[in-house]
């Protein structure tokens, strides 16, 4: 209650993205709800016109036009990665208290409304497939990865369980920087793991890790390694994702270090992707920091060879990405719930 005895609405106590930041995010076509964000990615927009699909459709079978990319921690992250295209300059806190965050259903209800507003603008273009637009309003896939670090959201287990309770849901992907290993353990303990868990893996040694990720925690390297060590025991599909940046982590000397790391962690898949010179990363890196597809492929092939347990599975030239598959922990690349849509 307030000092005057009036009841303060719960919503007023929730964490909010600052108005000046919210205005800039909306200008960049983000949807905002309290501390959460939603957006339409490049490939979702292209899929409305049948002009291509995200590499995750090719690799795993997900439906691009029915993918909802969002974050429950839009402006919260423990790192300041040099390659991040998101508005990390606006991040101003390292903590989300449970009593200050919205409930999962509240987040989804609001963000679905914001996402609908973003999609409605595409109905006016006759080149877009109306049926696909209609279908996109009811997501089948949720990518918890848009901005910020989602594992900082204290009610993440409840959020993933809620998403899986929705009738249309076929899959949930979660991308993490590995700075909250206790939350990953909590997801495991509460049977709330996503369909597929991604761990950002951009450095094979401490010095490169600090240079690329620019972490805020003093024990960030230890935190990340704790998460890495958990992967082989998690009851879900796991992926390590490397963003290759020229002159940062693409040196030949790093390949055996990566290969040893991958043998130890034994994820189901490894995605190796070139840095892309887009968004706010252009303030920190140069166009020349991007690798050509042939360079990505060569790097990936050498890692597969030296790891001895991974092999090349597929690639997406337009996205400059190769994917390796674990032969010792082999699983079908395609997510079973999409078996009739691939």
N, C-alpha and C positions, 0 to 999 in steps of 0.2 A: 504494500500500500504506500501511497505517497504521504508526505508529511501533513497534508491537509486531510488525510483520511480517505481520499478517493482511491478506488481500485485502479491500478495501472494495467492497461491491457498487456497481455502476454507478448503480443506481437511487437510492442514498443521496446521490449527488453531484448529482442533478438539482435544478433550481430547484423550490421548493415554495411554494404559497400558504400563508401563515402559518395555524396552526391556528385562532386566534381569528377570522380573516377567513373562513377556509373554513367555519367553523361558521355564520357569518352568511349566507354565500352559499347554503349548503345549506338554511338556513331559508327563504331566498327562492326555493327550488326550482331552484337551479343544480346541475349535476353537476360534480364536480371531479376532475381527474386531473393530478397534479404541478402544472405551471404553466398548464394549459389548463382551459377551462370549456365547458360545453354547457348548453343550455336549450330549453324548449318555449315558443314565442311564443304570444301571445294568439290569433292567427289559426290556428295549427296546432291548438290545442285546440278552437277553434270548428269547424274543418273536420271533426273527428271526428264531430260531430253534424250535419253538413251545414248549419251555420248561417252560412256565408260563407267566403270565401277571401281571402287576402292580395292587396293591389293588384298584386303582382308576377305573380299568376296572370292578372289582367285585362289588364295591360300587356304581359306577355311570354310567358305561357303555362305558367309553372312550376306544379308540383303542390304545393299548400300542405301537404297532409298528409304528403308525402314529402320535406319540407325539413328539413335538419339545420342548425341555427344554432349555431355554435361559434367559439371563438377559441383559437389556440395561445399567446396572450399575454394571458391573462385579467386580470392585474393590472399590466400594463405599458402606459404611454401617455405621450407627450410633451406632451400638452395637458391642460387642466383645464376643458373647455368648460362654460359656464354652463348650457346646456340638457341636458347629459348626464344621462340617468336611471339610468345605471349607477353602481356603487359606487366612483367614482373617488377618493373620500376615502381609500381603502385603497391606492392606487397608491404604491409606495415605491421604485421603481427606474427607471432610464433605460437599462438595458443588459441584454441577454440574451446571454451568452457562448455560442458554438457548443458548447463542451465541456460545458455545463451544461444543455442542453435535450434533451428527448426526441426520438427519431426519429419521423418522420411516421406510420409504421405503428403504433408504440407508442402515439402520441397517439390515433389513430383507434380502435384496439382498445379502449383504456380508456374513451374517451368514448362509444363505441357501447354499451358495457356500462352506463355511467351513464345514457345516454339511454333505454335499454331499461327501467331501473328507473323512470324518470319516466313512461314510457308505460304500464307495467304497471298503474299505479294507475287508468288510465282504463277498463280492461276490466270493472271492477266496476259501471260505470254503463251500464244497458241503453240509454240514449239515444245512446250512442256506437256508430258503425258498426264492427263487429268486423273486417270485411274491410279497412276503412281503417286500423284500428289495426295489423293484420297487415302491411299494405303499408308503413306508416310505419316499421316496424322496419328496412327496407332502403331507405335514402334514395336519391332520384334527383337531388336538388338539395342543394348545400352552400353555405350562406351564411357566409362567414368574416367575422364582424362582431359577434359577441355582446357582448364587452367587451374593453377594452384596445385596443391598436393592433397588428393582426396583422403589419404589415410590419416590426415589431421582432423577430419570430421569425426567426432567421438561416437556418433551413432551409425557408423558405417556398416556394422553387421546387420542392424535392423533395416538399413536402406537396401542392402543387397537381398535380404530375405523378402522385403516388400516387392522389389522388382520381380523376383522369381515367383511371387504369388499372383502376379498379373497374368491373365489368361493368354494374352498375345505374346508374352515373353518367350523367346527361344534361346537367348544367350545374353550374358553380361560379361564384359571385359573390364578389367581394372588395371590401370597403369600406375605404378608407384616408383618413387625415387629411392625407396629402400630405407628412408630415414626413420621410419616408425615400425621396427620389427615387432614390438609388442602388439601393435594393431593387427599385423599379419597373423601372429599367433592367436590372437583373439578371434579372428575370422575362422581359423582352423578349429579352435576349441568350441565355437558356437555353431559349427556347421553352416557357415555363412560365406564360404569362399566363392569367388566368381567362377564362371565357366572357364575363363582363361585369365591368368595373372601375368602381367608384364612387369619385369624389373629393368629399369633403365640402367644400362651397363656401358658407360662411356670411357672407362679407364681401367687399365690393367695393373696400375701401380699408384701408390699414394700421391706422388707429386702430380701426376696427370689428373688424378681425381680432384685434387684441390684446385688446379688450374682451370679445369673444365666446368666443374660443378659449383665452385665458389660457395661452399656450404657455410651455414651459420652456426651449426652445432660444433663444439670443440671435438667431440668424439664421433664425427660424421663418418669417417672411414670405418670405424668399428661397428657403427650402426648398420652401415650398408653391408658389411661382410656378415653380420648376423642374419640379415635378411637373405643374402645369397646362400648361406649354409642351410637355410630352412627349405629351400625349394624342392629338393629331392624327396622330402618327406610330406609335402603338402598334397592333400587329396584333391588335386585339380590339375588342369593343363597349365603348364608353365612355359614362359617365353623370356629369354634375355634379348633386349633390344640395344644394339649399338648404333649410335649416331656418329658416323665417321666424319671427322673434320680435318681437312688438310693441315699439316704441320702441328696438329694437336695430339692425335691418337692413331694416325694412319701409317706410322713408321713400321718398317719391316721388323725392327727389334721388338715391337709390342706383340707380334703375332704369337710367338711361343708362350708368352705370358697369358694372353687371352685363351689360347688353346688349353693350357693347364687349368685355368680358372673354369673353363667350360666343362672339362672332364670332371672336375671336383663338384660343381653345382649340378650337373646332369639334368638340365631342363629338357623339355620335350622338343622345343624349337629354339632357334636363334635367328633373329632378324637383324641383318646388317644393312644399314641404310645411310646414304649420303646426307650430310647436312644440307639443308635447303635455305638459300639466301632470301628469306621472306620475313615479313612482319618486323617486329622490333629487334630481331637479331641483326638486322642490317646496320644497326647503330654500333654493334660490337665486333662483327666479323665482316669479311670481304667476300665478294662474289667468287674470288679465287679459292676460298676455303671449301667450296663444293667439290666433290669428286665426280668424275664421269662414271657412267655405268660400268664400263670395262674395268675401271680401277676397283670399284666395289666388288665386282665379280671375282677378280683376281685375288683380292684380299680374302674374300669368303672362301674361295677354293683352297687357299693355303691354310687357313684356319681349320677347315674340314680335314685336310690331309694330316696336319700336325696333331689334331685332337684324337684321331684314330677311332672315334665313336660317332662322329657326325658326318653326314653326307649332304651334298647340295640337293635341295628338294624342288625349288622353283625360283622364279625371279619376276620382277615387274620392272621393265625397262623405263617406262614413263615415270615411275616413282623412285627409280634408282635404288632398288632394294633387292637383296638376295635373302633366301631363307634356307637354313640348314635344319635337318631332322636328326633326332637322336636314334641311332640304330639299336642301342642297348635298351632303351625304354620306348620302344616304338608304339605309337598310337596313330590311329587314322587321322590324317590331316583335317578332314572335313568333320565339322561338328554334327553329330547325329540328327539333331532337330531340324537341320536344313537338307536332309537327304533327298527330299522330293522337290527341292527348288534349285539345286546346283546345275 
